[in-house]
């Protein structure tokens, strides 16, 4: 019954995909000489794949495997599903890029994105109430903002490292 809601959640997430993808490509194309489209594509495509996988993990995999995933919190369940889906790609593909900063950034941001998408299902089951939703949001939102900030710092450190400044 939970899977009935997944097309709605995935549709909302995929509406933002082009905007986020453009941001990812701009970040990876950014060079001291300007934005280079070759660098944007060749360095950015693995992260576009990670973005796609994290959306599917949070918006489809988590609701599909909800009873099988450990933990009570939907945010934690989404993070576990996101980590399981993203970690092999981030560590074993070009998305890791050989840079510890890039791997750290992807291992923080993308599982948290899956967790956030899974959090949308909190009010859509019979065993959660409004107080549970509020509690998860109260705890989850600061974690998401902090994780995004740390991930951005690691991404900036990667860019500085790729420019030879570190």
ABEGO torsion letter per residue (X at the ends): XAAAAAAAAAAAAAAAAAAAAAAAAAAAABBAAEBBAAAAAAAAAAAAAAAAAAAAAAAAAAAAAAAABBEABAAAAAAAAAAAAAAAAAAABAAAGGBAAAAAAAAAAAAAAAAAAAAAAAAABAABBAAAAAAAAAAAAAAAAAAAAAAAAAAAAAAAAAAGAX
